[in-house]
Amino acid sequence: VPAPVPAPVPAPVPAPIQDPTNRPIATPTRPPTGAPTPVPVNVNCVVGEMKIEVKVTTNNTPDKISWKLKERRGAVIRQLNQNTYSGQNTEYLHQFCVDESTIVEFHLKDYSGLENPGGRYAILVDGETYSEGDIVAEEVDYIQGKCVNAGEERLQFILNTGNSPEYVSWEMKVNNNESIYTGGPWELFAGTPLHFFSNQCLDSSQCYSITVYSYRNHQFNLLEFLGLDNGSYEINLGQENVKRSTFDTGHKEVTRFGNCEGFYYEEPEEEECISNCSDDPIGWMANGGYACEGSHFLQTKCNKNGGWRENKYCQLSCYRAGNGYEGDVCTCA
């Protein structure tokens, strides 16, 4: 009996190999634009509300950026802490509807520790750019909607402290009497330039003044080296620029605006005080060219330091700073 012949086994047919040049290549996508939490792309505000848009373009350390939007002396509208943003060099958009009579504060911080961390921010109100700039260590903007009351004008006050915010401060008064806003000095941010933007409606029938202080003249060797003269400020009222300055007149500059005799004047020089108290600095201050008046040591030395108490260094300045020596009553003749 002949042996059975096995049925032929067909040779395996190789699966077709797709031409690699025809393989679909996914188009690279950018990180998503928009807020990291669900926020409507377009927020529709009703009559009586203003639409505030916060645009943040991150830098190489997006996790170090945080910001807060809040009613002035009131509730927090939205707050994003560190580690919220993850996309580098990515634009994020946030939109809010706020009562147009509300003054809103915008606080932006970068915790990277870099002098120029990169990135940008912009604040838009009803579609118009309200404030914009580079991301810095700390930014504070004050936002107010349309001036709805008759006889009001919009004030813009923009301040760049330069590299020595610990020696810069400002004060705003109405009718040269009542202090309504103040800022600085910012000791916690020593050596770090800060930026402030204030925008609000003022009664145009009143007279206002903004005084900007810097202690460059009193401790010129140290502060010129740190670059205080890189600071600047600008005051705009309505459509008119009232003042631009780079602290070029020294320790104190006063700008008046509104219903005053003139928009701008320099206060008369204060008469020299001939006091019953001395005002002699300690030796190393004198050798370094540092004066007592305006020194930040008035808050840490004076009656808080044994050597200063024993010798009554900067006696008059310590007294004026509220840290006078026991028994002192300093007066001007």
Contacts in CASP RR format, 6 or more apart in sequence:
PFRMAT RR
TARGET T0000
AUTHOR 0000-0000-0000
METHOD contacts of the structure
MODEL  1
VPAPVPAPVPAPVPAPIQDPTNRPIATPTRPPTGAPTPVPVNVNCVVGEM
KIEVKVTTNNTPDKISWKLKERRGAVIRQLNQNTYSGQNTEYLHQFCVDE
STIVEFHLKDYSGLENPGGRYAILVDGETYSEGDIVAEEVDYIQGKCVNA
GEERLQFILNTGNSPEYVSWEMKVNNNESIYTGGPWELFAGTPLHFFSNQ
CLDSSQCYSITVYSYRNHQFNLLEFLGLDNGSYEINLGQENVKRSTFDTG
HKEVTRFGNCEGFYYEEPEEEECISNCSDDPIGWMANGGYACEGSHFLQT
KCNKNGGWRENKYCQLSCYRAGNGYEGDVCTCA
30 90 0 8 1.000
31 86 0 8 1.000
31 87 0 8 1.000
31 88 0 8 1.000
31 90 0 8 1.000
32 90 0 8 1.000
33 90 0 8 1.000
33 91 0 8 1.000
33 92 0 8 1.000
33 93 0 8 1.000
34 41 0 8 1.000
34 91 0 8 1.000
34 92 0 8 1.000
34 93 0 8 1.000
34 94 0 8 1.000
35 92 0 8 1.000
35 93 0 8 1.000
35 94 0 8 1.000
36 80 0 8 1.000
36 84 0 8 1.000
36 85 0 8 1.000
36 86 0 8 1.000
36 92 0 8 1.000
39 93 0 8 1.000
39 94 0 8 1.000
39 95 0 8 1.000
40 95 0 8 1.000
41 93 0 8 1.000
41 95 0 8 1.000
42 95 0 8 1.000
43 51 0 8 1.000
43 95 0 8 1.000
43 96 0 8 1.000
43 97 0 8 1.000
44 97 0 8 1.000
45 51 0 8 1.000
45 97 0 8 1.000
46 97 0 8 1.000
48 99 0 8 1.000
48 100 0 8 1.000
49 97 0 8 1.000
49 98 0 8 1.000
49 99 0 8 1.000
49 100 0 8 1.000
50 97 0 8 1.000
50 98 0 8 1.000
50 99 0 8 1.000
50 100 0 8 1.000
50 125 0 8 1.000
50 126 0 8 1.000
50 145 0 8 1.000
50 146 0 8 1.000
51 95 0 8 1.000
51 96 0 8 1.000
51 97 0 8 1.000
51 124 0 8 1.000
51 125 0 8 1.000
51 126 0 8 1.000
51 127 0 8 1.000
52 69 0 8 1.000
52 95 0 8 1.000
52 96 0 8 1.000
52 97 0 8 1.000
52 98 0 8 1.000
52 104 0 8 1.000
52 123 0 8 1.000
52 124 0 8 1.000
52 125 0 8 1.000
52 143 0 8 1.000
53 93 0 8 1.000
53 94 0 8 1.000
53 95 0 8 1.000
53 96 0 8 1.000
53 122 0 8 1.000
53 123 0 8 1.000
53 124 0 8 1.000
53 125 0 8 1.000
53 127 0 8 1.000
54 67 0 8 1.000
54 69 0 8 1.000
54 93 0 8 1.000
54 94 0 8 1.000
54 95 0 8 1.000
54 96 0 8 1.000
54 106 0 8 1.000
54 121 0 8 1.000
54 122 0 8 1.000
54 123 0 8 1.000
55 91 0 8 1.000
55 92 0 8 1.000
55 93 0 8 1.000
55 94 0 8 1.000
55 120 0 8 1.000
55 121 0 8 1.000
55 122 0 8 1.000
55 123 0 8 1.000
55 124 0 8 1.000
56 65 0 8 1.000
56 67 0 8 1.000
56 85 0 8 1.000
56 91 0 8 1.000
56 92 0 8 1.000
56 94 0 8 1.000
56 108 0 8 1.000
56 120 0 8 1.000
56 121 0 8 1.000
56 135 0 8 1.000
57 89 0 8 1.000
57 90 0 8 1.000
57 91 0 8 1.000
57 92 0 8 1.000
57 119 0 8 1.000
57 120 0 8 1.000
57 121 0 8 1.000
58 65 0 8 1.000
58 85 0 8 1.000
58 87 0 8 1.000
58 88 0 8 1.000
58 89 0 8 1.000
58 90 0 8 1.000
58 91 0 8 1.000
58 92 0 8 1.000
58 119 0 8 1.000
59 65 0 8 1.000
59 88 0 8 1.000
59 89 0 8 1.000
59 110 0 8 1.000
59 112 0 8 1.000
59 117 0 8 1.000
59 118 0 8 1.000
59 119 0 8 1.000
59 135 0 8 1.000
60 88 0 8 1.000
60 89 0 8 1.000
60 117 0 8 1.000
60 118 0 8 1.000
61 110 0 8 1.000
61 112 0 8 1.000
61 114 0 8 1.000
61 117 0 8 1.000
62 85 0 8 1.000
62 86 0 8 1.000
62 87 0 8 1.000
62 88 0 8 1.000
62 90 0 8 1.000
63 82 0 8 1.000
63 83 0 8 1.000
63 84 0 8 1.000
63 85 0 8 1.000
63 86 0 8 1.000
64 82 0 8 1.000
64 110 0 8 1.000
64 111 0 8 1.000
64 112 0 8 1.000
64 113 0 8 1.000
64 117 0 8 1.000
65 80 0 8 1.000
65 82 0 8 1.000
65 84 0 8 1.000
65 85 0 8 1.000
65 108 0 8 1.000
65 109 0 8 1.000
65 110 0 8 1.000
65 111 0 8 1.000
65 135 0 8 1.000
66 79 0 8 1.000
66 80 0 8 1.000
66 81 0 8 1.000
66 82 0 8 1.000
66 84 0 8 1.000
66 108 0 8 1.000
66 109 0 8 1.000
66 111 0 8 1.000
67 79 0 8 1.000
67 80 0 8 1.000
67 106 0 8 1.000
67 107 0 8 1.000
67 108 0 8 1.000
67 109 0 8 1.000
67 121 0 8 1.000
68 76 0 8 1.000
68 78 0 8 1.000
68 79 0 8 1.000
68 80 0 8 1.000
68 105 0 8 1.000
68 106 0 8 1.000
68 107 0 8 1.000
69 76 0 8 1.000
69 77 0 8 1.000
69 78 0 8 1.000
69 79 0 8 1.000
69 96 0 8 1.000
69 104 0 8 1.000
69 105 0 8 1.000
69 106 0 8 1.000
70 76 0 8 1.000
70 77 0 8 1.000
70 79 0 8 1.000
70 104 0 8 1.000
70 105 0 8 1.000
70 107 0 8 1.000
71 77 0 8 1.000
71 98 0 8 1.000
71 102 0 8 1.000
71 103 0 8 1.000
71 104 0 8 1.000
71 105 0 8 1.000
72 102 0 8 1.000
72 103 0 8 1.000
72 104 0 8 1.000
72 105 0 8 1.000
72 142 0 8 1.000
77 96 0 8 1.000
77 98 0 8 1.000
77 104 0 8 1.000
78 94 0 8 1.000
78 96 0 8 1.000
82 111 0 8 1.000
85 92 0 8 1.000
89 119 0 8 1.000
98 104 0 8 1.000
100 145 0 8 1.000
100 146 0 8 1.000
100 148 0 8 1.000
101 145 0 8 1.000
101 148 0 8 1.000
102 144 0 8 1.000
103 142 0 8 1.000
103 143 0 8 1.000
103 144 0 8 1.000
103 200 0 8 1.000
104 142 0 8 1.000
104 143 0 8 1.000
104 144 0 8 1.000
105 140 0 8 1.000
105 141 0 8 1.000
105 142 0 8 1.000
105 143 0 8 1.000
106 123 0 8 1.000
106 131 0 8 1.000
106 139 0 8 1.000
106 140 0 8 1.000
106 141 0 8 1.000
106 142 0 8 1.000
106 143 0 8 1.000
107 138 0 8 1.000
107 139 0 8 1.000
107 140 0 8 1.000
108 121 0 8 1.000
108 135 0 8 1.000
108 138 0 8 1.000
108 139 0 8 1.000
108 140 0 8 1.000
108 141 0 8 1.000
109 137 0 8 1.000
109 138 0 8 1.000
109 139 0 8 1.000
110 117 0 8 1.000
110 135 0 8 1.000
110 136 0 8 1.000
110 137 0 8 1.000
110 138 0 8 1.000
113 137 0 8 1.000
115 192 0 8 1.000
115 193 0 8 1.000
116 134 0 8 1.000
116 136 0 8 1.000
117 135 0 8 1.000
117 136 0 8 1.000
117 137 0 8 1.000
118 134 0 8 1.000
118 135 0 8 1.000
119 134 0 8 1.000
119 135 0 8 1.000
120 132 0 8 1.000
120 133 0 8 1.000
120 134 0 8 1.000
120 135 0 8 1.000
121 132 0 8 1.000
121 133 0 8 1.000
121 135 0 8 1.000
121 139 0 8 1.000
122 129 0 8 1.000
122 131 0 8 1.000
122 132 0 8 1.000
122 133 0 8 1.000
123 129 0 8 1.000
123 130 0 8 1.000
123 131 0 8 1.000
123 132 0 8 1.000
123 141 0 8 1.000
123 143 0 8 1.000
124 130 0 8 1.000
125 143 0 8 1.000
125 145 0 8 1.000
126 145 0 8 1.000
130 141 0 8 1.000
130 143 0 8 1.000
130 199 0 8 1.000
131 141 0 8 1.000
131 143 0 8 1.000
131 197 0 8 1.000
131 199 0 8 1.000
133 195 0 8 1.000
136 192 0 8 1.000
136 193 0 8 1.000
136 194 0 8 1.000
136 195 0 8 1.000
137 189 0 8 1.000
137 192 0 8 1.000
137 193 0 8 1.000
137 194 0 8 1.000
138 189 0 8 1.000
138 192 0 8 1.000
138 194 0 8 1.000
138 195 0 8 1.000
139 194 0 8 1.000
139 195 0 8 1.000
139 196 0 8 1.000
139 197 0 8 1.000
140 194 0 8 1.000
140 195 0 8 1.000
140 196 0 8 1.000
140 197 0 8 1.000
141 196 0 8 1.000
141 197 0 8 1.000
141 198 0 8 1.000
141 199 0 8 1.000
142 197 0 8 1.000
142 198 0 8 1.000
142 199 0 8 1.000
142 200 0 8 1.000
143 199 0 8 1.000
144 154 0 8 1.000
144 199 0 8 1.000
144 200 0 8 1.000
144 201 0 8 1.000
145 201 0 8 1.000
147 153 0 8 1.000
147 154 0 8 1.000
147 201 0 8 1.000
148 201 0 8 1.000
149 201 0 8 1.000
149 203 0 8 1.000
151 203 0 8 1.000
151 204 0 8 1.000
151 205 0 8 1.000
152 201 0 8 1.000
152 202 0 8 1.000
152 203 0 8 1.000
152 204 0 8 1.000
153 201 0 8 1.000
153 202 0 8 1.000
153 204 0 8 1.000
153 237 0 8 1.000
153 238 0 8 1.000
153 258 0 8 1.000
154 199 0 8 1.000
154 200 0 8 1.000
154 201 0 8 1.000
154 202 0 8 1.000
154 237 0 8 1.000
154 238 0 8 1.000
155 198 0 8 1.000
155 199 0 8 1.000
155 200 0 8 1.000
155 201 0 8 1.000
155 202 0 8 1.000
155 208 0 8 1.000
155 235 0 8 1.000
155 236 0 8 1.000
155 237 0 8 1.000
155 238 0 8 1.000
156 197 0 8 1.000
156 198 0 8 1.000
156 199 0 8 1.000
156 234 0 8 1.000
156 235 0 8 1.000
156 236 0 8 1.000
156 237 0 8 1.000
157 172 0 8 1.000
157 196 0 8 1.000
157 197 0 8 1.000
157 198 0 8 1.000
157 199 0 8 1.000
157 210 0 8 1.000
157 233 0 8 1.000
157 234 0 8 1.000
157 235 0 8 1.000
158 195 0 8 1.000
158 196 0 8 1.000
158 197 0 8 1.000
158 198 0 8 1.000
158 233 0 8 1.000
158 234 0 8 1.000
158 235 0 8 1.000
159 168 0 8 1.000
159 170 0 8 1.000
159 195 0 8 1.000
159 196 0 8 1.000
159 197 0 8 1.000
159 212 0 8 1.000
159 232 0 8 1.000
159 233 0 8 1.000
160 193 0 8 1.000
160 194 0 8 1.000
160 195 0 8 1.000
160 230 0 8 1.000
160 231 0 8 1.000
160 232 0 8 1.000
160 233 0 8 1.000
161 168 0 8 1.000
161 186 0 8 1.000
161 193 0 8 1.000
161 194 0 8 1.000
161 195 0 8 1.000
161 196 0 8 1.000
161 231 0 8 1.000
162 168 0 8 1.000
162 193 0 8 1.000
162 194 0 8 1.000
162 227 0 8 1.000
162 228 0 8 1.000
162 230 0 8 1.000
162 231 0 8 1.000
162 232 0 8 1.000
163 191 0 8 1.000
163 192 0 8 1.000
163 193 0 8 1.000
163 226 0 8 1.000
163 227 0 8 1.000
163 228 0 8 1.000
163 230 0 8 1.000
163 231 0 8 1.000
164 190 0 8 1.000
164 191 0 8 1.000
164 223 0 8 1.000
164 226 0 8 1.000
164 227 0 8 1.000
164 228 0 8 1.000
165 184 0 8 1.000
165 185 0 8 1.000
165 186 0 8 1.000
165 189 0 8 1.000
165 190 0 8 1.000
165 191 0 8 1.000
165 192 0 8 1.000
165 193 0 8 1.000
165 194 0 8 1.000
166 185 0 8 1.000
166 186 0 8 1.000
166 187 0 8 1.000
166 189 0 8 1.000
166 190 0 8 1.000
166 191 0 8 1.000
166 296 0 8 1.000
167 185 0 8 1.000
167 214 0 8 1.000
167 215 0 8 1.000
167 216 0 8 1.000
167 219 0 8 1.000
167 223 0 8 1.000
167 228 0 8 1.000
167 296 0 8 1.000
168 184 0 8 1.000
168 185 0 8 1.000
168 186 0 8 1.000
168 212 0 8 1.000
168 213 0 8 1.000
168 214 0 8 1.000
168 228 0 8 1.000
168 231 0 8 1.000
169 182 0 8 1.000
169 183 0 8 1.000
169 184 0 8 1.000
169 185 0 8 1.000
169 212 0 8 1.000
169 213 0 8 1.000
170 182 0 8 1.000
170 183 0 8 1.000
170 184 0 8 1.000
170 210 0 8 1.000
170 211 0 8 1.000
170 212 0 8 1.000
170 213 0 8 1.000
170 233 0 8 1.000
171 179 0 8 1.000
171 181 0 8 1.000
171 182 0 8 1.000
171 183 0 8 1.000
171 210 0 8 1.000
171 211 0 8 1.000
171 213 0 8 1.000
172 179 0 8 1.000
172 180 0 8 1.000
172 181 0 8 1.000
172 182 0 8 1.000
172 208 0 8 1.000
172 209 0 8 1.000
172 210 0 8 1.000
172 211 0 8 1.000
173 179 0 8 1.000
173 180 0 8 1.000
173 208 0 8 1.000
173 209 0 8 1.000
173 211 0 8 1.000
174 180 0 8 1.000
174 206 0 8 1.000
174 207 0 8 1.000
174 208 0 8 1.000
175 206 0 8 1.000
175 207 0 8 1.000
175 208 0 8 1.000
176 207 0 8 1.000
176 209 0 8 1.000
176 256 0 8 1.000
181 198 0 8 1.000
185 296 0 8 1.000
186 194 0 8 1.000
187 296 0 8 1.000
191 226 0 8 1.000
193 230 0 8 1.000
193 231 0 8 1.000
202 208 0 8 1.000
202 237 0 8 1.000
202 258 0 8 1.000
204 258 0 8 1.000
204 259 0 8 1.000
205 259 0 8 1.000
206 258 0 8 1.000
206 259 0 8 1.000
207 256 0 8 1.000
207 257 0 8 1.000
207 258 0 8 1.000
207 259 0 8 1.000
207 260 0 8 1.000
208 256 0 8 1.000
208 257 0 8 1.000
208 258 0 8 1.000
208 260 0 8 1.000
209 254 0 8 1.000
209 255 0 8 1.000
209 256 0 8 1.000
209 257 0 8 1.000
210 235 0 8 1.000
210 254 0 8 1.000
210 255 0 8 1.000
210 257 0 8 1.000
211 252 0 8 1.000
211 253 0 8 1.000
211 254 0 8 1.000
211 255 0 8 1.000
212 233 0 8 1.000
212 245 0 8 1.000
212 247 0 8 1.000
212 252 0 8 1.000
212 253 0 8 1.000
212 255 0 8 1.000
213 251 0 8 1.000
213 252 0 8 1.000
214 223 0 8 1.000
214 228 0 8 1.000
214 247 0 8 1.000
214 250 0 8 1.000
214 251 0 8 1.000
214 252 0 8 1.000
215 223 0 8 1.000
215 251 0 8 1.000
215 294 0 8 1.000
215 295 0 8 1.000
215 296 0 8 1.000
216 223 0 8 1.000
216 224 0 8 1.000
216 228 0 8 1.000
216 229 0 8 1.000
216 247 0 8 1.000
216 250 0 8 1.000
216 251 0 8 1.000
217 250 0 8 1.000
217 251 0 8 1.000
218 251 0 8 1.000
218 290 0 8 1.000
218 291 0 8 1.000
218 293 0 8 1.000
218 294 0 8 1.000
218 295 0 8 1.000
219 289 0 8 1.000
219 290 0 8 1.000
219 291 0 8 1.000
219 294 0 8 1.000
219 295 0 8 1.000
220 289 0 8 1.000
221 288 0 8 1.000
221 289 0 8 1.000
221 290 0 8 1.000
222 290 0 8 1.000
228 247 0 8 1.000
229 246 0 8 1.000
229 247 0 8 1.000
229 248 0 8 1.000
230 246 0 8 1.000
231 246 0 8 1.000
231 247 0 8 1.000
232 244 0 8 1.000
232 245 0 8 1.000
232 246 0 8 1.000
232 247 0 8 1.000
233 243 0 8 1.000
233 244 0 8 1.000
233 245 0 8 1.000
234 241 0 8 1.000
234 243 0 8 1.000
234 244 0 8 1.000
234 245 0 8 1.000
235 241 0 8 1.000
235 242 0 8 1.000
235 243 0 8 1.000
235 244 0 8 1.000
235 255 0 8 1.000
235 257 0 8 1.000
236 242 0 8 1.000
237 257 0 8 1.000
237 258 0 8 1.000
240 263 0 8 1.000
242 255 0 8 1.000
242 257 0 8 1.000
242 263 0 8 1.000
242 264 0 8 1.000
243 255 0 8 1.000
243 264 0 8 1.000
245 253 0 8 1.000
247 253 0 8 1.000
249 266 0 8 1.000
252 267 0 8 1.000
253 266 0 8 1.000
254 265 0 8 1.000
254 266 0 8 1.000
254 267 0 8 1.000
255 263 0 8 1.000
255 264 0 8 1.000
256 262 0 8 1.000
256 263 0 8 1.000
256 264 0 8 1.000
256 265 0 8 1.000
257 263 0 8 1.000
257 264 0 8 1.000
273 316 0 8 1.000
273 332 0 8 1.000
274 332 0 8 1.000
274 333 0 8 1.000
275 316 0 8 1.000
275 330 0 8 1.000
275 331 0 8 1.000
275 332 0 8 1.000
275 333 0 8 1.000
276 330 0 8 1.000
276 331 0 8 1.000
276 333 0 8 1.000
277 315 0 8 1.000
277 316 0 8 1.000
277 319 0 8 1.000
277 328 0 8 1.000
277 330 0 8 1.000
278 312 0 8 1.000
278 315 0 8 1.000
278 316 0 8 1.000
279 292 0 8 1.000
279 293 0 8 1.000
279 314 0 8 1.000
279 315 0 8 1.000
279 316 0 8 1.000
279 317 0 8 1.000
280 286 0 8 1.000
280 292 0 8 1.000
280 313 0 8 1.000
280 314 0 8 1.000
280 315 0 8 1.000
281 290 0 8 1.000
281 291 0 8 1.000
281 292 0 8 1.000
281 295 0 8 1.000
281 313 0 8 1.000
281 314 0 8 1.000
282 308 0 8 1.000
282 311 0 8 1.000
282 313 0 8 1.000
282 314 0 8 1.000
285 291 0 8 1.000
285 292 0 8 1.000
285 295 0 8 1.000
285 297 0 8 1.000
285 313 0 8 1.000
292 298 0 8 1.000
292 313 0 8 1.000
292 314 0 8 1.000
292 316 0 8 1.000
292 317 0 8 1.000
292 318 0 8 1.000
293 317 0 8 1.000
294 317 0 8 1.000
295 314 0 8 1.000
295 317 0 8 1.000
297 314 0 8 1.000
298 314 0 8 1.000
298 317 0 8 1.000
298 318 0 8 1.000
298 321 0 8 1.000
298 323 0 8 1.000
299 321 0 8 1.000
299 323 0 8 1.000
301 308 0 8 1.000
301 313 0 8 1.000
301 314 0 8 1.000
301 318 0 8 1.000
302 308 0 8 1.000
302 309 0 8 1.000
302 313 0 8 1.000
302 314 0 8 1.000
302 318 0 8 1.000
302 321 0 8 1.000
302 323 0 8 1.000
302 324 0 8 1.000
302 325 0 8 1.000
303 309 0 8 1.000
303 318 0 8 1.000
303 323 0 8 1.000
303 324 0 8 1.000
303 325 0 8 1.000
303 326 0 8 1.000
304 323 0 8 1.000
307 313 0 8 1.000
308 314 0 8 1.000
308 318 0 8 1.000
309 325 0 8 1.000
309 326 0 8 1.000
312 318 0 8 1.000
312 325 0 8 1.000
312 328 0 8 1.000
315 324 0 8 1.000
315 325 0 8 1.000
315 328 0 8 1.000
315 330 0 8 1.000
316 330 0 8 1.000
318 324 0 8 1.000
318 325 0 8 1.000
319 325 0 8 1.000
319 328 0 8 1.000
319 330 0 8 1.000
320 330 0 8 1.000
END
